[in-house]
């Protein structure tokens, strides 16, 4: 299984989980990279969103 199909499977699982819990999904941020790599677009976008909420 490649990283992209694994990512798609994880996204579908989390969308179903959020729906079952009644959570409102605002956005889906993704990265296909190592978790040890801090230079990821999805991570940067997530941190920017957090700063905007403050």
ZAPA-971455 format. One record per residue (C-alpha): residue number from 1; residue in three letters; chain; x, y, z. Coordinates in steps of 0.2 Angstrom, whole numbers, plus 5000, padded with zeros to 4 digits. Example, Ala and Ser with C-alpha at 12.3 -4.5 7.8 and 13.67 -1.06 7.14 Angstrom:
! residues 2
<site pos="1" code="ALA" unit="A" c1="5062" c2="4978" c3="5039"/>
<site pos="2" code="SER" unit="A" c1="5068" c2="4995" c3="5036"/>
//
This chain:
! residues 54
<site pos="1" code="UNK" unit="A" c1="5000" c2="5000" c3="5000"/>
<site pos="2" code="UNK" unit="A" c1="5007" c2="5017" c3="4995"/>
<site pos="3" code="UNK" unit="A" c1="5007" c2="5032" c3="5006"/>
<site pos="4" code="UNK" unit="A" c1="4993" c2="5041" c3="4996"/>
<site pos="5" code="UNK" unit="A" c1="4981" c2="5027" c3="4997"/>
<site pos="6" code="UNK" unit="A" c1="4985" c2="5025" c3="5016"/>
<site pos="7" code="UNK" unit="A" c1="4982" c2="5044" c3="5018"/>
<site pos="8" code="UNK" unit="A" c1="4965" c2="5043" c3="5009"/>
<site pos="9" code="UNK" unit="A" c1="4960" c2="5028" c3="5020"/>
<site pos="10" code="UNK" unit="A" c1="4965" c2="5038" c3="5035"/>
<site pos="11" code="UNK" unit="A" c1="4955" c2="5053" c3="5029"/>
<site pos="12" code="UNK" unit="A" c1="4939" c2="5043" c3="5026"/>
<site pos="13" code="UNK" unit="A" c1="4941" c2="5034" c3="5043"/>
<site pos="14" code="UNK" unit="A" c1="4942" c2="5051" c3="5052"/>
<site pos="15" code="UNK" unit="A" c1="4928" c2="5059" c3="5042"/>
<site pos="16" code="UNK" unit="A" c1="4917" c2="5045" c3="5048"/>
<site pos="17" code="UNK" unit="A" c1="4923" c2="5046" c3="5066"/>
<site pos="18" code="UNK" unit="A" c1="4919" c2="5065" c3="5066"/>
<site pos="19" code="UNK" unit="A" c1="4902" c2="5062" c3="5058"/>
<site pos="20" code="UNK" unit="A" c1="4898" c2="5049" c3="5071"/>
<site pos="21" code="UNK" unit="A" c1="4903" c2="5061" c3="5085"/>
<site pos="22" code="UNK" unit="A" c1="4894" c2="5075" c3="5078"/>
<site pos="23" code="UNK" unit="A" c1="4909" c2="5085" c3="5075"/>
<site pos="24" code="UNK" unit="A" c1="4909" c2="5099" c3="5061"/>
<site pos="25" code="UNK" unit="A" c1="4924" c2="5096" c3="5049"/>
<site pos="26" code="UNK" unit="A" c1="4930" c2="5113" c3="5044"/>
<site pos="27" code="UNK" unit="A" c1="4945" c2="5108" c3="5033"/>
<site pos="28" code="UNK" unit="A" c1="4956" c2="5093" c3="5030"/>
<site pos="29" code="UNK" unit="A" c1="4975" c2="5097" c3="5030"/>
<site pos="30" code="UNK" unit="A" c1="4986" c2="5083" c3="5023"/>
<site pos="31" code="UNK" unit="A" c1="5004" c2="5080" c3="5021"/>
<site pos="32" code="UNK" unit="A" c1="5013" c2="5065" c3="5013"/>
<site pos="33" code="UNK" unit="A" c1="5029" c2="5066" c3="5022"/>
<site pos="34" code="UNK" unit="A" c1="5038" c2="5059" c3="5037"/>
<site pos="35" code="UNK" unit="A" c1="5031" c2="5064" c3="5054"/>
<site pos="36" code="UNK" unit="A" c1="5049" c2="5070" c3="5058"/>
<site pos="37" code="UNK" unit="A" c1="5049" c2="5083" c3="5044"/>
<site pos="38" code="UNK" unit="A" c1="5044" c2="5100" c3="5051"/>
<site pos="39" code="UNK" unit="A" c1="5044" c2="5108" c3="5033"/>
<site pos="40" code="UNK" unit="A" c1="5026" c2="5102" c3="5029"/>
<site pos="41" code="UNK" unit="A" c1="5013" c2="5113" c3="5021"/>
<site pos="42" code="UNK" unit="A" c1="4999" c2="5105" c3="5030"/>
<site pos="43" code="UNK" unit="A" c1="5007" c2="5107" c3="5047"/>
<site pos="44" code="UNK" unit="A" c1="5011" c2="5125" c3="5043"/>
<site pos="45" code="UNK" unit="A" c1="4993" c2="5128" c3="5038"/>
<site pos="46" code="UNK" unit="A" c1="4987" c2="5120" c3="5054"/>
<site pos="47" code="UNK" unit="A" c1="4998" c2="5131" c3="5064"/>
<site pos="48" code="UNK" unit="A" c1="4993" c2="5147" c3="5055"/>
<site pos="49" code="UNK" unit="A" c1="4974" c2="5142" c3="5058"/>
<site pos="50" code="UNK" unit="A" c1="4978" c2="5140" c3="5077"/>
<site pos="51" code="UNK" unit="A" c1="4986" c2="5157" c3="5078"/>
<site pos="52" code="UNK" unit="A" c1="4971" c2="5165" c3="5069"/>
<site pos="53" code="UNK" unit="A" c1="4959" c2="5158" c3="5082"/>
<site pos="54" code="UNK" unit="A" c1="4969" c2="5166" c3="5096"/>
//
